[in-house]
Each structure stands twice: as structure tokens, then as C-alpha cells.
Amino acid sequence: MAEFAGRYISAFDIRDGYSVKNQKYSYKDYGGFVKIPFGNDFSIKQVLFACLCNINFVLHGIEEIIIEEFSTKLRMEYLCYYYMENILGQIHDEYNIDFSMSDQYISQEFRNSLAHYKLGVALKMDELVLSDPIKGLAQKYFQTDYDTVKKFVLSELSNTADKIEVYLGLRKR
């Protein structure tokens, strides 16, 4: 995570940090003395655990800890949702385990605009919404606003994390 953060800071020449919540978080660091509840042999459970870690990083490491709302939060959350929806579909097809997520806001064009920062390619001048953190992309691709897309994505990720935790035996229903 530190390496990623360093590259991010360097690539975007970030001088000021974000305000973060000053609170303690609990975590379990599996490996070493704390064994993974489903074993160390590679299995679909290992893959689902990796998916859970990615989702939790977005939900807890980005959304909960960073106080300010800014477009990069949705960018990271949406990219996680976009790829997780696909991965979980493949897991369902291969292993018949259903952690499906709604594809209501799955759009390759929206994803490309967020991932590659091509607002100028995606939006015409008359489509810009300057008060919107993503300048009108949600309106163009989904006919809704930033907040609606964000709440939906966070809900899908959170519900999926809950299901995976229960499936892996990390939490009871």
C-alpha cells in the first residue's frame, strides 16, 4: 500500500494530503500466528479472500478514512465495482457460487472515462456540469447524478463483502 501511495503521490505531484479520520481500526493479519480459517492451500476461497481484501481497501481504506469527497474516491470505488462484477460472474460460472452484483451501472465507456481521465473525450462543452465532482459523466452515461452512482456502488461493494465474509466463515450471518 505504501508503494502504491508513493507512486500515486509522485505521478500526480501531490503536495497536500487529505484529511483523514483519526480513529483506530481493528484488523486481522492472516498468516504467521493467525491462520486463515479456510486453509493455506490454493482454492476458490483464496480468490474470494483476495476479492474481499480489494473491496475492503476501497470501503475502509478510501471511503471511510479520507474525509473529503473528491472524484478519485469514486474512481477507485467504481473501478473496484466494475471489475468485481465481472470477476464474481466468472466465479459463478466456474464454481456455481453466487456473489453476483447488479450490473445497473456497468459501462465500459464510463469506466474508460474514469480510468483514463478523458473527460474531454467523453464530454462536450455543453455536457459539462462544473459543480459535479466528475463533471457530468454520470448524467451522460447513466442519466443520474454522482451521488446516486456513488451510493449504489458503495452499497453493492458492501453487500458483496458481507456475503463473502459469511461464505468464508469470517463472520456469522
ZIUR-V833317 format. One line per field, one symbol per residue. phi: phi as a letter, one per 30 degrees, with the letter a starting at -180 (. if undefined). Layout:
# ZIUR-V833317
phi = ???
This chain:
# ZIUR-V833317
phi = .ddedddddddchdccdcdbdcbcccabcdjidcddecjcddaddddddddedddddddcdcddddddcaedddedddddeeddedddddddddchcccecdcecdadddeddddchcddddcdedcdbdddechjdddddbhbceddddddddddddddeeddededidade
